[in-house]
């Protein structure tokens, strides 16, 4: 996909970055469980799967009354998730505000793109044992490298040829590059997120001073590296070695899938050219930059930029977003269509803007926004492809929509119950008392009311082991980085005196 501006910017070519995951994108959330999952609980027409139970318990912070790994804690988690479904059933026919509907569409479409990645790349990759062991032998090293980055592949190739013909980085820097210094960094296999860099550095052990490249990276640049040295991991016990090889094997498969998926996406985006309109884009930059910088100042831990919406909690306000520019101005042309600012706003309502860099300096904001728009339209076309393939009806996608919908609705009912009792938003000091006094009796009543419609897979439930480790799992560089809703603060009940065993025949 090519992007260029009419006016004084000239031509910019941007590689569409197809997947960017952190060390704990938790690839398990992508492929773990794209195939049909095992049902754990059936609550009327709603299902809680085994992986959903585990993720709701482990991928977010549990409250103190069920944070450990005791059996009683596991029962409270089960009752809490069932209670969420029961409360959601009570609100089944209620109207939903338009902002949450857009949010829900965005959640669904993000999961559809996960399925696209799984179907078109991940499940098609098979890594043999020899490759895995060879990579594991190299992956014990943490490399010290020096490197240079180029946009022009021809220039990158010329520098590479100079380096392999006895020129040094210092010589080239002095005569050609004129950098203040040659950049350096440490690269550890399990921490490196770019699959092209991983493949280049860890396909097999490298020698000191070896030149590697040019490597085309996920951001479309070309990288030339020189190995200054390395530190090897200390000897591992047999158990540690086995665990390490398993982690390498998983990452190796994911990296190969990402490379395969890049090629698939490149085919979809081939020939699509985005032409930015100078004056509207300048105005767009100002609006987005002000919002982004304000959000940065307020939320240093911010993972994404949500431009015209906030992640909805339990309120049902339906207020239109406040935008201070002319929505009818044409912002860009893409694939034969003119997109107005209003059109972009509508996209962003369900796909918040995601910046590749999390800390952007004012002078580079305009360029970063171009990348962000490119990624927005990449996802737009991938989503269209996923719809055409019927992935909106994929079981995992339907389960994702149900999970977020039921969490939202259950929280709304919970807040109504507490509001009727004169209780405001629960704080950390009053949460437990409010649950025990006002919510437990209501949940117990619903448990008995729906008892004959609640089926529990006791065999699977008894096999689940929870940890006591607090963790908030996120997916970096995604419109919706948080993987699961907050843990449902609905009940402290730990008895399982309702429901029936699921018939597994």
The 8 nearest C-alpha neighbors of each residue, nearest first, counted from 0:
[[1, 271, 268, 272, 269, 270, 13, 14],
 [0, 2, 272, 12, 13, 273, 271, 3],
 [3, 1, 273, 272, 11, 12, 274, 13],
 [4, 2, 10, 274, 11, 273, 275, 9],
 [3, 5, 275, 274, 8, 6, 9, 276],
 [4, 6, 276, 275, 277, 274, 3, 7],
 [7, 5, 8, 4, 277, 9, 276, 275],
 [6, 8, 9, 5, 4, 277, 10, 3],
 [9, 7, 4, 6, 10, 5, 3, 11],
 [8, 10, 7, 4, 3, 11, 6, 5],
 [11, 9, 3, 12, 4, 8, 2, 1],
 [10, 12, 3, 2, 13, 9, 1, 4],
 [13, 11, 1, 2, 10, 14, 0, 3],
 [14, 12, 1, 15, 11, 2, 0, 219],
 [13, 15, 219, 16, 218, 0, 12, 217],
 [14, 16, 17, 13, 374, 377, 373, 0],
 [17, 15, 217, 218, 18, 14, 374, 19],
 [18, 16, 261, 15, 264, 19, 260, 257],
 [19, 17, 16, 20, 257, 261, 260, 217],
 [18, 20, 476, 21, 17, 475, 192, 16],
 [19, 21, 24, 475, 192, 18, 474, 22],
 [20, 22, 24, 23, 475, 192, 19, 474],
 [21, 23, 190, 24, 20, 192, 189, 25],
 [22, 24, 25, 21, 26, 472, 474, 473],
 [25, 23, 474, 21, 20, 26, 22, 473],
 [24, 26, 23, 27, 28, 22, 474, 29],
 [25, 27, 29, 28, 24, 30, 23, 253],
 [28, 26, 31, 25, 29, 30, 32, 24],
 [27, 29, 26, 31, 25, 30, 32, 24],
 [30, 28, 26, 27, 31, 113, 33, 32],
 [29, 31, 32, 33, 27, 28, 117, 26],
 [32, 30, 27, 28, 29, 33, 26, 34],
 [31, 33, 34, 30, 36, 28, 29, 35],
 [32, 34, 30, 395, 31, 35, 114, 29],
 [35, 33, 32, 36, 395, 31, 30, 394],
 [36, 34, 394, 33, 395, 37, 32, 393],
 [35, 37, 32, 48, 34, 38, 49, 50],
 [36, 38, 48, 49, 39, 35, 50, 459],
 [39, 37, 48, 40, 49, 47, 36, 46],
 [38, 40, 48, 456, 49, 47, 455, 37],
 [41, 39, 455, 47, 454, 46, 38, 456],
 [40, 42, 46, 454, 453, 45, 43, 47],
 [43, 41, 453, 45, 452, 44, 46, 40],
 [42, 44, 452, 45, 41, 453, 449, 46],
 [45, 43, 42, 46, 41, 452, 88, 453],
 [46, 44, 42, 43, 41, 47, 84, 401],
 [45, 47, 41, 40, 42, 48, 38, 44],
 [48, 46, 40, 39, 38, 51, 41, 52],
 [49, 47, 38, 39, 51, 37, 50, 36],
 [48, 50, 52, 39, 51, 37, 38, 53],
 [49, 51, 53, 52, 48, 54, 36, 32],
 [52, 50, 54, 48, 53, 49, 55, 47],
 [51, 53, 49, 55, 50, 54, 48, 56],
 [52, 54, 50, 56, 51, 55, 57, 49],
 [55, 53, 58, 57, 51, 56, 52, 50],
 [54, 56, 52, 53, 57, 58, 51, 483],
 [57, 55, 53, 54, 58, 52, 59, 61],
 [56, 58, 54, 59, 55, 53, 470, 60],
 [59, 57, 472, 54, 471, 470, 55, 56],
 [58, 60, 471, 470, 57, 485, 61, 55],
 [61, 59, 469, 470, 471, 62, 486, 58],
 [60, 62, 66, 486, 59, 65, 63, 56],
 [61, 63, 64, 66, 65, 60, 488, 486],
 [64, 62, 66, 65, 61, 67, 60, 431],
 [63, 65, 62, 66, 491, 72, 67, 61],
 [66, 64, 72, 63, 67, 62, 75, 61],
 [67, 65, 63, 61, 62, 467, 64, 72],
 [68, 66, 467, 69, 65, 72, 466, 465],
 [67, 69, 466, 465, 467, 72, 70, 66],
 [70, 68, 72, 71, 67, 73, 465, 65],
 [69, 71, 73, 72, 74, 68, 67, 75],
 [70, 72, 74, 69, 73, 493, 75, 65],
 [73, 71, 65, 75, 69, 70, 74, 67],
 [72, 74, 76, 70, 71, 75, 77, 69],
 [73, 75, 77, 493, 71, 76, 72, 78],
 [76, 74, 493, 78, 72, 77, 73, 492],
 [77, 75, 79, 73, 74, 78, 80, 72],
 [76, 78, 74, 80, 75, 79, 81, 73],
 [77, 79, 75, 81, 76, 80, 82, 74],
 [80, 78, 82, 76, 77, 81, 490, 489],
 [79, 81, 83, 82, 77, 78, 76, 84],
 [80, 82, 78, 84, 83, 79, 77, 85],
 [83, 81, 79, 85, 80, 84, 78, 86],
 [84, 82, 80, 409, 86, 81, 85, 87],
 [83, 85, 87, 81, 82, 86, 405, 88],
 [86, 84, 82, 88, 87, 83, 81, 89],
 [85, 87, 409, 89, 83, 88, 84, 82],
 [88, 86, 409, 84, 405, 408, 90, 89],
 [87, 89, 91, 85, 90, 86, 84, 405],
 [88, 90, 86, 87, 91, 85, 412, 92],
 [91, 89, 87, 88, 93, 92, 408, 86],
 [90, 92, 88, 89, 93, 87, 408, 94],
 [91, 93, 90, 94, 89, 88, 95, 87],
 [94, 92, 90, 91, 95, 89, 408, 96],
 [95, 93, 92, 96, 91, 90, 315, 97],
 [94, 96, 93, 97, 100, 99, 315, 98],
 [97, 95, 98, 99, 317, 315, 100, 94],
 [96, 98, 100, 99, 101, 95, 317, 102],
 [99, 97, 101, 100, 96, 102, 317, 308],
 [98, 100, 102, 101, 97, 96, 103, 311],
 [99, 101, 97, 103, 102, 98, 104, 96],
 [102, 100, 349, 104, 98, 99, 103, 348],
 [103, 101, 99, 105, 349, 100, 104, 98],
 [102, 104, 100, 106, 105, 101, 99, 107],
 [105, 103, 101, 107, 106, 102, 108, 349],
 [106, 104, 349, 102, 108, 103, 107, 350],
 [105, 107, 103, 109, 104, 108, 102, 110],
 [108, 106, 104, 110, 105, 109, 400, 103],
 [107, 109, 111, 105, 110, 106, 104, 382],
 [108, 110, 112, 106, 111, 107, 105, 113],
 [109, 111, 113, 107, 108, 112, 396, 114],
 [112, 110, 108, 114, 113, 109, 390, 385],
 [111, 113, 115, 109, 114, 110, 116, 382],
 [114, 112, 110, 116, 111, 115, 29, 117],
 [113, 115, 117, 111, 112, 116, 118, 110],
 [116, 114, 112, 118, 113, 117, 119, 111],
 [117, 115, 113, 114, 119, 120, 118, 112],
 [116, 118, 121, 114, 115, 120, 119, 122],
 [119, 117, 115, 116, 120, 122, 114, 121],
 [120, 118, 116, 117, 115, 121, 260, 123],
 [119, 121, 256, 260, 123, 116, 117, 259],
 [120, 122, 117, 256, 123, 124, 116, 118],
 [121, 123, 124, 117, 120, 118, 119, 125],
 [124, 122, 121, 120, 125, 119, 118, 256],
 [125, 123, 121, 122, 256, 252, 126, 120],
 [124, 126, 127, 123, 252, 122, 121, 255],
 [127, 125, 252, 124, 128, 130, 131, 251],
 [128, 126, 130, 129, 131, 125, 132, 248],
 [127, 129, 131, 130, 132, 126, 133, 248],
 [130, 128, 132, 131, 127, 133, 126, 134],
 [131, 129, 133, 128, 132, 127, 134, 126],
 [130, 132, 128, 134, 129, 133, 248, 135],
 [133, 131, 135, 129, 134, 130, 128, 136],
 [134, 132, 130, 136, 135, 131, 203, 129],
 [133, 135, 137, 131, 136, 132, 202, 201],
 [134, 136, 138, 132, 137, 133, 244, 131],
 [137, 135, 133, 134, 138, 139, 132, 204],
 [138, 136, 204, 134, 201, 135, 139, 203],
 [137, 139, 135, 140, 188, 136, 134, 201],
 [140, 138, 232, 231, 137, 136, 135, 141],
 [141, 139, 231, 138, 230, 137, 142, 229],
 [140, 142, 187, 230, 229, 186, 231, 185],
 [143, 141, 229, 186, 185, 140, 228, 144],
 [144, 142, 185, 228, 227, 229, 184, 226],
 [145, 143, 226, 227, 225, 183, 184, 142],
 [146, 144, 183, 225, 182, 224, 181, 184],
 [145, 147, 224, 223, 182, 183, 225, 144],
 [146, 148, 223, 222, 224, 149, 182, 181],
 [147, 149, 222, 221, 220, 223, 146, 150],
 [150, 148, 221, 151, 220, 155, 222, 147],
 [149, 151, 220, 221, 152, 148, 219, 155],
 [150, 152, 154, 153, 149, 155, 221, 220],
 [153, 151, 155, 154, 156, 221, 150, 149],
 [154, 152, 156, 155, 151, 157, 158, 150],
 [155, 153, 157, 156, 151, 152, 158, 149],
 [154, 156, 152, 158, 153, 157, 149, 159],
 [155, 157, 159, 153, 154, 158, 152, 160],
 [156, 158, 154, 160, 159, 155, 153, 161],
 [159, 157, 161, 155, 160, 156, 154, 162],
 [158, 160, 156, 162, 157, 161, 155, 163],
 [161, 159, 157, 163, 162, 158, 164, 156],
 [160, 162, 158, 164, 159, 166, 163, 157],
 [163, 161, 166, 159, 164, 160, 165, 167],
 [162, 164, 160, 165, 161, 159, 210, 166],
 [165, 163, 161, 162, 166, 160, 159, 167],
 [164, 166, 163, 162, 167, 161, 160, 168],
 [167, 165, 162, 161, 164, 170, 168, 171],
 [168, 166, 170, 169, 162, 171, 165, 161],
 [167, 169, 171, 170, 172, 166, 162, 181],
 [168, 170, 172, 167, 171, 173, 181, 166],
 [171, 169, 167, 173, 172, 168, 166, 174],
 [172, 170, 168, 174, 175, 173, 169, 167],
 [171, 173, 176, 169, 177, 175, 170, 174],
 [172, 174, 170, 171, 177, 175, 169, 176],
 [173, 175, 171, 172, 170, 176, 177, 169],
 [176, 174, 171, 172, 177, 173, 170, 178],
 [175, 177, 172, 178, 171, 174, 173, 147],
 [178, 176, 172, 173, 175, 179, 174, 171],
 [177, 179, 180, 176, 172, 181, 173, 175],
 [180, 178, 177, 181, 172, 182, 176, 173],
 [179, 181, 178, 182, 172, 177, 169, 183],
 [180, 182, 145, 183, 146, 178, 147, 179],
 [183, 181, 145, 146, 180, 147, 184, 144],
 [184, 182, 145, 144, 146, 181, 143, 185],
 [183, 185, 144, 143, 186, 145, 182, 142],
 [186, 184, 143, 142, 144, 141, 187, 183],
 [185, 187, 142, 141, 184, 188, 191, 143],
 [188, 186, 141, 190, 189, 191, 185, 142],
 [187, 189, 138, 191, 190, 197, 186, 201],
 [188, 190, 187, 191, 22, 247, 250, 138],
 [191, 189, 187, 188, 22, 192, 186, 21],
 [192, 190, 188, 189, 193, 187, 186, 197],
 [191, 193, 21, 194, 20, 190, 22, 19],
 [192, 194, 196, 195, 191, 217, 197, 216],
 [195, 193, 254, 197, 196, 198, 192, 258],
 [196, 194, 198, 197, 193, 216, 199, 214],
 [197, 195, 199, 198, 194, 193, 200, 216],
 [198, 196, 194, 200, 195, 199, 201, 188],
 [197, 199, 195, 202, 196, 201, 200, 194],
 [198, 200, 196, 197, 201, 202, 195, 211],
 [201, 199, 197, 198, 202, 196, 205, 203],
 [202, 200, 203, 137, 198, 197, 134, 199],
 [201, 203, 198, 134, 200, 199, 204, 133],
 [202, 204, 201, 137, 134, 133, 205, 200],
 [205, 203, 137, 201, 206, 202, 136, 200],
 [206, 204, 203, 209, 207, 200, 226, 201],
 [207, 205, 209, 208, 204, 226, 228, 210],
 [206, 208, 226, 209, 228, 227, 205, 225],
 [209, 207, 226, 227, 225, 206, 210, 228],
 [208, 210, 206, 207, 226, 225, 211, 205],
 [211, 209, 225, 224, 208, 212, 226, 163],
 [212, 210, 224, 223, 225, 209, 213, 199],
 [213, 211, 214, 223, 222, 224, 210, 159],
 [212, 214, 223, 222, 221, 155, 156, 215],
 [215, 213, 212, 222, 221, 216, 223, 195],
 [216, 214, 221, 220, 219, 222, 213, 217],
 [215, 217, 218, 219, 220, 195, 214, 221],
 [216, 218, 219, 16, 193, 215, 195, 220],
 [219, 217, 216, 220, 16, 14, 15, 13],
 [218, 220, 14, 217, 216, 215, 13, 221],
 [219, 221, 150, 216, 149, 218, 215, 148],
 [222, 220, 215, 149, 214, 148, 213, 150],
 [221, 223, 148, 214, 213, 147, 212, 215],
 [224, 222, 212, 213, 146, 147, 211, 214],
 [225, 223, 146, 211, 145, 210, 144, 212],
 [224, 226, 210, 145, 144, 209, 208, 211],
 [225, 227, 144, 208, 207, 209, 228, 143],
 [228, 226, 144, 143, 208, 207, 225, 145],
 [229, 227, 143, 226, 207, 142, 144, 230],
 [230, 228, 142, 141, 143, 140, 231, 227],
 [229, 231, 141, 140, 232, 142, 228, 143],
 [232, 230, 140, 139, 141, 233, 229, 138],
 [233, 231, 139, 140, 234, 230, 141, 235],
 [232, 234, 235, 231, 139, 230, 140, 236],
 [235, 233, 232, 236, 240, 231, 239, 139],
 [234, 236, 240, 239, 233, 237, 238, 232],
 [235, 237, 239, 238, 240, 234, 241, 233],
 [238, 236, 240, 239, 241, 235, 242, 234],
 [237, 239, 241, 236, 240, 242, 235, 243],
 [240, 238, 236, 242, 241, 235, 237, 243],
 [241, 239, 237, 243, 238, 235, 242, 236],
 [240, 242, 238, 244, 239, 243, 237, 245],
 [243, 241, 239, 245, 240, 244, 238, 246],
 [242, 244, 240, 246, 245, 241, 239, 247],
 [245, 243, 247, 241, 246, 242, 248, 135],
 [244, 246, 248, 242, 243, 247, 249, 241],
 [247, 245, 243, 249, 248, 244, 250, 242],
 [248, 246, 244, 250, 245, 249, 251, 135],
 [247, 249, 245, 251, 246, 250, 131, 244],
 [250, 248, 246, 252, 251, 247, 245, 253],
 [251, 249, 253, 247, 252, 248, 254, 246],
 [250, 252, 248, 254, 249, 253, 247, 255],
 [251, 253, 255, 249, 250, 254, 256, 248],
 [252, 254, 256, 250, 251, 255, 257, 249],
 [255, 253, 194, 257, 251, 256, 252, 250],
 [256, 254, 258, 252, 257, 253, 259, 251],
 [255, 257, 121, 120, 253, 259, 254, 258],
 [258, 256, 260, 254, 259, 255, 261, 253],
 [259, 257, 261, 255, 260, 256, 254, 262],
 [258, 260, 256, 262, 257, 261, 120, 255],
 [259, 261, 263, 257, 262, 120, 258, 256],
 [262, 260, 258, 264, 263, 259, 17, 265],
 [261, 263, 265, 260, 259, 264, 266, 258],
 [262, 264, 260, 266, 261, 265, 259, 267],
 [265, 263, 267, 261, 266, 262, 260, 268],
 [266, 264, 262, 268, 267, 263, 269, 261],
 [265, 267, 269, 264, 263, 268, 262, 261],
 [266, 268, 264, 265, 269, 263, 380, 381],
 [269, 267, 265, 0, 266, 271, 264, 270],
 [268, 270, 266, 271, 267, 0, 265, 264],
 [271, 269, 0, 272, 268, 1, 334, 267],
 [270, 272, 0, 334, 269, 268, 1, 333],
 [273, 271, 1, 2, 0, 333, 334, 270],
 [272, 274, 2, 333, 332, 3, 1, 275],
 [275, 273, 3, 4, 332, 331, 2, 5],
 [274, 276, 331, 4, 330, 5, 277, 3],
 [277, 275, 330, 331, 5, 280, 279, 278],
 [276, 278, 280, 279, 6, 5, 275, 281],
 [277, 279, 281, 280, 276, 282, 330, 283],
 [280, 278, 282, 281, 330, 277, 276, 283],
 [279, 281, 283, 277, 282, 278, 276, 330],
 [280, 282, 284, 278, 283, 279, 277, 285],
 [283, 281, 279, 285, 280, 284, 278, 286],
 [284, 282, 280, 286, 281, 285, 279, 287],
 [285, 283, 281, 287, 282, 286, 288, 280],
 [284, 286, 282, 288, 283, 287, 289, 281],
 [287, 285, 283, 289, 284, 288, 290, 282],
 [286, 288, 290, 284, 289, 285, 291, 283],
 [289, 287, 291, 285, 290, 286, 284, 292],
 [290, 288, 292, 286, 291, 287, 293, 285],
 [289, 291, 287, 293, 288, 292, 294, 286],
 [290, 292, 288, 294, 293, 289, 287, 295],
 [291, 293, 295, 294, 289, 290, 288, 296],
 [294, 292, 296, 290, 295, 291, 289, 297],
 [293, 295, 291, 297, 292, 296, 298, 290],
 [296, 294, 292, 298, 293, 297, 299, 291],
 [295, 297, 293, 294, 298, 299, 292, 291],
 [296, 298, 294, 295, 293, 299, 292, 301],
 [299, 297, 295, 301, 300, 296, 294, 293],
 [298, 300, 301, 295, 296, 297, 294, 302],
 [299, 301, 298, 302, 295, 297, 303, 357],
 [302, 300, 298, 299, 303, 295, 304, 294],
 [303, 301, 300, 475, 304, 357, 480, 476],
 [304, 302, 353, 301, 305, 478, 354, 476],
 [303, 305, 352, 353, 306, 351, 291, 302],
 [306, 304, 351, 308, 307, 352, 303, 309],
 [305, 307, 304, 308, 351, 352, 290, 347],
 [308, 306, 320, 305, 348, 309, 347, 351],
 [309, 307, 306, 305, 310, 348, 320, 98],
 [308, 310, 311, 305, 307, 306, 312, 98],
 [309, 311, 312, 308, 102, 305, 99, 98],
 [312, 310, 309, 99, 313, 314, 98, 102],
 [311, 313, 314, 310, 407, 410, 411, 315],
 [312, 314, 411, 410, 407, 315, 311, 414],
 [315, 313, 312, 316, 411, 311, 414, 410],
 [314, 316, 96, 317, 313, 95, 411, 311],
 [317, 315, 314, 318, 96, 98, 97, 313],
 [316, 318, 96, 315, 319, 97, 98, 99],
 [317, 319, 316, 320, 98, 321, 97, 96],
 [318, 320, 321, 317, 98, 322, 97, 307],
 [321, 319, 307, 322, 318, 308, 98, 317],
 [320, 322, 319, 323, 307, 318, 324, 308],
 [323, 321, 324, 320, 307, 286, 326, 325],
 [322, 324, 321, 325, 286, 326, 283, 320],
 [325, 323, 322, 326, 282, 286, 283, 340],
 [324, 326, 327, 328, 323, 340, 341, 322],
 [327, 325, 341, 340, 328, 324, 339, 342],
 [326, 328, 325, 339, 341, 340, 329, 342],
 [327, 329, 339, 326, 340, 325, 330, 279],
 [330, 328, 339, 338, 331, 340, 327, 337],
 [331, 329, 339, 276, 279, 340, 338, 280],
 [332, 330, 275, 274, 276, 338, 337, 329],
 [333, 331, 337, 274, 336, 273, 338, 335],
 [332, 334, 273, 336, 335, 272, 337, 331],
 [333, 335, 271, 336, 272, 332, 273, 270],
 [334, 336, 333, 332, 337, 272, 271, 273],
 [337, 335, 333, 332, 334, 338, 331, 273],
 [336, 338, 332, 331, 333, 329, 339, 335],
 [339, 337, 331, 342, 329, 330, 332, 336],
 [340, 338, 329, 342, 330, 341, 328, 327],
 [339, 341, 326, 343, 342, 330, 328, 327],
 [342, 340, 326, 344, 339, 343, 327, 345],
 [341, 343, 339, 345, 344, 340, 338, 346],
 [344, 342, 346, 340, 345, 341, 347, 339],
 [343, 345, 341, 347, 342, 346, 340, 348],
 [346, 344, 342, 348, 343, 347, 341, 349],
 [347, 345, 343, 344, 348, 349, 350, 342],
 [346, 348, 350, 351, 344, 349, 345, 343],
 [349, 347, 345, 346, 350, 101, 344, 351],
 [348, 350, 105, 101, 102, 347, 346, 104],
 [351, 349, 347, 105, 478, 348, 346, 352],
 [352, 350, 347, 305, 478, 306, 353, 349],
 [351, 353, 304, 305, 347, 350, 306, 354],
 [354, 352, 303, 304, 478, 371, 476, 351],
 [355, 353, 356, 371, 357, 352, 367, 303],
 [354, 356, 357, 353, 476, 371, 367, 370],
 [357, 355, 354, 358, 359, 367, 353, 476],
 [356, 358, 359, 354, 355, 302, 303, 301],
 [359, 357, 356, 360, 295, 354, 355, 292],
 [358, 360, 364, 356, 357, 361, 363, 367],
 [359, 361, 363, 362, 364, 358, 292, 367],
 [362, 360, 364, 363, 359, 288, 365, 292],
 [361, 363, 360, 364, 365, 359, 366, 367],
 [364, 362, 361, 360, 366, 365, 367, 359],
 [363, 365, 367, 361, 366, 362, 368, 359],
 [366, 364, 368, 367, 363, 284, 369, 362],
 [367, 365, 369, 368, 364, 363, 370, 362],
 [368, 366, 364, 370, 369, 365, 371, 363],
 [367, 369, 371, 365, 370, 366, 364, 372],
 [368, 370, 372, 366, 371, 367, 373, 365],
 [371, 369, 373, 367, 368, 372, 374, 366],
 [372, 370, 368, 374, 369, 373, 354, 353],
 [371, 373, 375, 369, 374, 370, 368, 376],
 [372, 374, 370, 376, 371, 375, 377, 369],
 [373, 375, 377, 371, 372, 376, 378, 370],
 [376, 374, 372, 378, 373, 377, 371, 379],
 [377, 375, 379, 378, 373, 374, 380, 372],
 [376, 378, 374, 379, 380, 375, 373, 381],
 [377, 379, 381, 376, 375, 380, 382, 374],
 [380, 378, 376, 382, 377, 381, 375, 383],
 [379, 381, 383, 382, 377, 378, 376, 384],
 [382, 380, 378, 384, 383, 379, 385, 377],
 [381, 383, 385, 379, 384, 380, 378, 386],
 [382, 384, 380, 386, 381, 385, 387, 379],
 [383, 385, 381, 387, 382, 386, 380, 388],
 [384, 386, 382, 388, 390, 383, 387, 111],
 [387, 385, 389, 383, 388, 384, 390, 391],
 [386, 388, 384, 385, 389, 383, 390, 382],
 [387, 389, 385, 386, 390, 384, 391, 383],
 [390, 388, 386, 387, 391, 392, 385, 393],
 [389, 391, 393, 392, 385, 388, 386, 111],
 [390, 392, 389, 393, 386, 396, 111, 385],
 [393, 391, 390, 389, 394, 397, 396, 395],
 [392, 394, 390, 396, 395, 391, 397, 389],
 [395, 393, 397, 396, 398, 392, 35, 34],
 [394, 396, 398, 397, 393, 33, 399, 35],
 [395, 397, 399, 393, 398, 394, 110, 107],
 [398, 396, 394, 400, 399, 395, 401, 393],
 [399, 397, 395, 401, 396, 400, 402, 394],
 [398, 400, 396, 402, 397, 401, 395, 403],
 [401, 399, 397, 403, 398, 402, 107, 404],
 [400, 402, 398, 404, 399, 403, 405, 397],
 [403, 401, 399, 405, 400, 404, 398, 406],
 [404, 402, 406, 400, 405, 401, 407, 399],
 [405, 403, 401, 407, 406, 402, 400, 408],
 [404, 406, 408, 87, 402, 407, 403, 409],
 [405, 407, 403, 409, 404, 408, 402, 410],
 [408, 406, 404, 410, 405, 409, 403, 313],
 [407, 409, 411, 405, 87, 410, 406, 404],
 [410, 408, 87, 86, 412, 406, 83, 411],
 [411, 409, 413, 407, 408, 412, 313, 414],
 [410, 412, 313, 408, 414, 409, 413, 415],
 [413, 411, 415, 409, 414, 410, 416, 408],
 [414, 412, 410, 416, 415, 411, 409, 417],
 [413, 415, 417, 411, 416, 412, 418, 410],
 [414, 416, 418, 412, 413, 417, 419, 411],
 [417, 415, 413, 419, 414, 418, 412, 420],
 [416, 418, 422, 420, 414, 419, 415, 421],
 [417, 419, 421, 415, 422, 420, 416, 414],
 [420, 418, 416, 417, 421, 415, 422, 414],
 [421, 419, 417, 418, 422, 416, 437, 415],
 [422, 420, 418, 419, 417, 423, 416, 415],
 [421, 423, 417, 418, 420, 424, 419, 425],
 [424, 422, 418, 425, 421, 417, 414, 426],
 [425, 423, 426, 422, 414, 417, 418, 430],
 [424, 426, 430, 429, 423, 427, 422, 433],
 [427, 425, 429, 428, 430, 424, 423, 431],
 [426, 428, 430, 429, 425, 431, 62, 424],
 [429, 427, 426, 430, 431, 425, 432, 433],
 [428, 430, 426, 432, 427, 431, 433, 425],
 [431, 429, 425, 433, 427, 432, 426, 428],
 [430, 432, 434, 433, 429, 435, 428, 427],
 [431, 433, 435, 434, 429, 430, 436, 428],
 [434, 432, 430, 436, 431, 435, 437, 429],
 [435, 433, 438, 431, 432, 436, 437, 490],
 [434, 436, 432, 439, 433, 437, 438, 431],
 [437, 435, 433, 434, 432, 438, 439, 440],
 [438, 436, 434, 433, 435, 439, 440, 417],
 [437, 439, 434, 441, 440, 442, 435, 436],
 [438, 440, 442, 435, 490, 441, 434, 443],
 [441, 439, 443, 442, 438, 444, 437, 436],
 [440, 442, 444, 438, 439, 443, 445, 437],
 [441, 443, 445, 439, 444, 440, 438, 446],
 [444, 442, 446, 440, 445, 441, 439, 447],
 [443, 445, 441, 442, 447, 446, 448, 440],
 [444, 446, 448, 442, 447, 443, 449, 441],
 [447, 445, 443, 444, 449, 450, 448, 442],
 [446, 448, 450, 445, 444, 449, 497, 443],
 [449, 447, 445, 446, 450, 444, 451, 443],
 [450, 448, 452, 447, 446, 451, 445, 453],
 [451, 449, 498, 447, 497, 453, 452, 446],
 [450, 452, 449, 453, 498, 499, 454, 448],
 [453, 451, 43, 449, 450, 42, 454, 498],
 [454, 452, 42, 498, 450, 41, 451, 499],
 [453, 455, 501, 499, 41, 500, 40, 498],
 [456, 454, 40, 500, 501, 457, 39, 499],
 [457, 455, 501, 39, 458, 459, 500, 40],
 [458, 456, 460, 459, 455, 461, 500, 501],
 [457, 459, 461, 460, 456, 462, 455, 39],
 [460, 458, 462, 457, 461, 456, 463, 39],
 [459, 461, 457, 462, 463, 458, 456, 39],
 [462, 460, 458, 459, 463, 457, 464, 456],
 [461, 463, 459, 460, 458, 464, 457, 465],
 [464, 462, 460, 461, 465, 459, 53, 49],
 [463, 465, 462, 466, 68, 461, 73, 53],
 [466, 464, 68, 463, 467, 73, 57, 56],
 [467, 465, 68, 468, 67, 464, 57, 66],
 [466, 468, 67, 68, 66, 469, 465, 57],
 [467, 469, 466, 470, 57, 67, 66, 60],
 [470, 468, 60, 467, 471, 59, 61, 57],
 [471, 469, 59, 58, 60, 472, 468, 57],
 [470, 472, 59, 58, 60, 473, 469, 57],
 [473, 471, 58, 470, 482, 59, 481, 474],
 [474, 472, 481, 480, 482, 475, 24, 471],
 [473, 475, 480, 24, 477, 481, 20, 476],
 [474, 476, 477, 20, 21, 480, 473, 24],
 [475, 477, 19, 353, 355, 474, 478, 20],
 [476, 478, 480, 479, 475, 474, 353, 303],
 [479, 477, 351, 350, 353, 480, 352, 476],
 [480, 478, 477, 481, 106, 482, 474, 351],
 [479, 481, 474, 473, 477, 475, 482, 478],
 [482, 480, 473, 479, 483, 474, 472, 484],
 [481, 483, 473, 480, 472, 474, 484, 58],
 [482, 484, 481, 55, 485, 58, 54, 59],
 [485, 483, 486, 403, 406, 482, 55, 481],
 [486, 484, 487, 59, 483, 60, 55, 406],
 [485, 487, 61, 488, 55, 484, 59, 60],
 [488, 486, 489, 79, 485, 83, 80, 406],
 [489, 487, 486, 490, 79, 434, 62, 430],
 [488, 490, 487, 79, 434, 438, 82, 413],
 [489, 491, 439, 492, 79, 434, 438, 488],
 [492, 490, 75, 493, 435, 439, 434, 64],
 [493, 491, 490, 75, 494, 78, 439, 74],
 [492, 494, 75, 74, 71, 491, 495, 78],
 [495, 493, 496, 492, 74, 75, 78, 497],
 [494, 496, 497, 493, 74, 78, 498, 492],
 [497, 495, 494, 498, 447, 446, 450, 493],
 [496, 498, 450, 495, 447, 446, 499, 453],
 [499, 497, 450, 453, 451, 454, 452, 500],
 [500, 498, 454, 455, 453, 501, 451, 497],
 [499, 501, 455, 454, 456, 502, 457, 498],
 [502, 500, 454, 456, 455, 503, 499, 457],
 [501, 503, 504, 500, 456, 454, 455, 499],
 [504, 502, 501, 456, 500, 458, 457, 38],
 [503, 502, 501, 456, 500, 458, 38, 454]]
